[in-house]
Amino acid sequence: MPPRGLPQKLRGDRRPPARPLHPYVARYPAPSHPPRRRSRPDRPRHSLRIPRRGKAVIDRLLETLQTKLNSRRVADPDTLRRLTKRYTPKPASTPQQSPLDYIQRIALPGGKPYNLAQHNDLTAIAEDDARIVIVRKAAQKGVTELMIRLQFYLARRGYSAAYFLRSRAYMRLLVQSRVEPVIAANKELLDALMPADDEEESDRKVPRKYRLADNVTLKRLYGATLLYMGLQSEADVRSFPLDAVFADEVETLKPELADALQERLYHSALKWERWFSQPTAVGYGIDERFQLTDQRHQLFTCDSCRAEFMLEESFPHCLGYLKDDDSPLPLGEGSGARATYLCPRCHKPFNPLAARWRWVAKYPSRSSDAHGYHLTQLYSHTMTPDEVARLYRLSLTSPNRMERFYNSVLGLPYAGGDTQPIHPDKLAYHNYPLVPINPDAPRYAGVDVGDTLSLVVIEMGDGNAWYVAAIEELQGPNKWDDLRQILQNLRVQSVGVNAMPYKDSAKKLLRDLAPRIGGAIIYDASDDAKPSAGQEDAEFGDPVPRLVYPRTELMDATVSALLSHAVHLPPRHMRETERLLKHLQNYIVERDAQGNRRYARGREDHLGRALDYALLIARSDARYIPPTALTPDNFYLPLRLEPRIL
């Protein structure tokens, strides 16, 4: 029988069943608070408060508790060891090194340290982790050296990157003069290069430039792949999965090949794009990409009047001279005085290197898409205001020098020079709307063929000048029928249609318009070809007149006619006129590898090309020639800018 005197809850079988103890609770009970010091070394670790009602009661309670603990003890030694193992926190991983710290740790050739003390406008570009960064820059701003080091930094993080230039010859010079000397001067980079394959080294049939270990085109650094390619054909951008693309001298790259570079990044999680170059023409090359970014400029603060301004946009009003007493003089009146920068508001002397400035985006809403940076030589540790003033005075003597000054010193594109000859301010405009001005005047049309049919109609105006009378862009499945109807309604005398790429549709249009409207299909020939005329499909009994003309010479004739005011455009405020001007400004002159002058291809210049064909068909006097009788004997080959009044 249970001893008398025990509480009811502890008597015999009427006691409630003991709550099972969880293994973790049984082995690791919570410590009592406050902690108590042990009075005896043999005292059990886990003591229970038991009422002192007799030794028998205490022994029985202890026996019951011990039985329950033994029944719930973990029997598996491995499980017991894992449960009782103390958790040791792992040491904190070393924080990833910032790109700025890494690129400044890589020494220059010869062992000199590399730092951005004299190029602190590059710091933001080095630390920018945006997916797309566009740098429109002046000459010699140190961007190429920075981008090479950023490529090394990405390789250290395990990303593969490719560096692109215009040609393989220029890329070979860059690698041998800028990349390999940096690697040779830094032990870290030398140790990070992949060792050469003994079997490949012993095989003399494999040229060194094609070996996988280390050559001019390929570097294996930190286990990542770095490519250095000349962008000359479509094959140069295929079969290379990349994480980052570095495009240098964007102005010299073919637009269709440059756009294909982005396809190499589709499978990457990084998708870095870095485009950097001097600008040439407005809306072309690097300036076209820069216009799509948030457009960050250096905003300076004048310490005298607290005005904020951008140096390149305030030029030349921010440049002046100081007399011996430090009083400012306007530009051009400083005989013997030193040049200096001035605040465009208060005209006090201003030192950009000591002034406060910050990067400010013109379009902050675009910051999530792409970051654009503009770098100018007006903020430079190496070019003084006196040198800038001397170059500016020299540029006033020649349009070509002015264009070079804008591109190389200010870092801005220039319109109206040799590279971009068409500027809206240099053209003539008439005051008539886009309708036939004189119903009795001769009227000619030109059509540039593509997915969109671009139509320009000209007619004879006052002073033997051609007036642009109609501008249309036709799309859709019925565009050829719409074009035929427009030409008939305008009663054009003749039409010149570009033959490619839809030659059959162009021939059908001319056959449908004959005999009321004459015309010919026009082929753009190479620059070394001679103008010619003939017929197509004459052997089938349904001939179509054909004209062949060198492309550069034909576009030069249009530019000359526009600048000499032999062609007048519609009122400038009209939407169609702005569209035509945009296409004409895409007449960009470039030089090929042999130095030959030509107009860039792949540009949005379709309305301008339609004007080319309209002027050509007008000069050929096609009104007097039936569509089936155009031969080399009656084709007017000389470029005659003064049209004959009919």
Secondary structure as UniProt FT lines:
FT   TURN            4..5
FT   HELIX           8..10
FT   HELIX           12..14
FT   HELIX           23..27
FT   TURN            41..42
FT   HELIX           55..71
FT   HELIX           77..84
FT   HELIX           99..105
FT   TURN            109..110
FT   TURN            117..118
FT   HELIX           120..122
FT   HELIX           123..127
FT   STRAND          132..137
FT   HELIX           143..156
FT   TURN            157..158
FT   STRAND          161..165
FT   HELIX           168..174
FT   HELIX           175..179
FT   HELIX           180..184
FT   HELIX           187..192
FT   HELIX           198..202
FT   TURN            204..205
FT   HELIX           208..210
FT   STRAND          218..221
FT   TURN            222..223
FT   STRAND          224..230
FT   HELIX           234..237
FT   STRAND          244..248
FT   HELIX           250..252
FT   HELIX           255..260
FT   HELIX           261..265
FT   TURN            266..267
FT   STRAND          272..277
FT   TURN            282..283
FT   HELIX           286..290
FT   TURN            291..292
FT   STRAND          296..301
FT   TURN            303..305
FT   STRAND          308..309
FT   HELIX           311..314
FT   TURN            315..318
FT   STRAND          319..322
FT   TURN            324..325
FT   STRAND          328..329
FT   TURN            331..332
FT   TURN            335..336
FT   STRAND          338..342
FT   TURN            344..346
FT   STRAND          349..350
FT   TURN            352..354
FT   STRAND          356..361
FT   HELIX           364..366
FT   TURN            367..369
FT   STRAND          371..375
FT   TURN            377..378
FT   HELIX           385..395
FT   TURN            396..397
FT   HELIX           399..405
FT   HELIX           406..410
FT   HELIX           424..426
FT   STRAND          428..429
FT   TURN            439..440
FT   STRAND          443..448
FT   STRAND          453..460
FT   HELIX           462..464
FT   STRAND          466..474
FT   TURN            477..478
FT   HELIX           479..490
FT   STRAND          494..498
FT   HELIX           503..513
FT   TURN            514..516
FT   STRAND          518..525
FT   TURN            527..528
FT   STRAND          532..536
FT   HELIX           538..540
FT   STRAND          544..550
FT   HELIX           551..563
FT   TURN            564..565
FT   STRAND          567..569
FT   TURN            572..573
FT   HELIX           575..584
FT   TURN            585..586
FT   STRAND          589..591
FT   TURN            593..594
FT   STRAND          597..599
FT   HELIX           606..619
FT   TURN            620..621
FT   HELIX           622..624
FT   TURN            627..628
FT   TURN            632..634
//
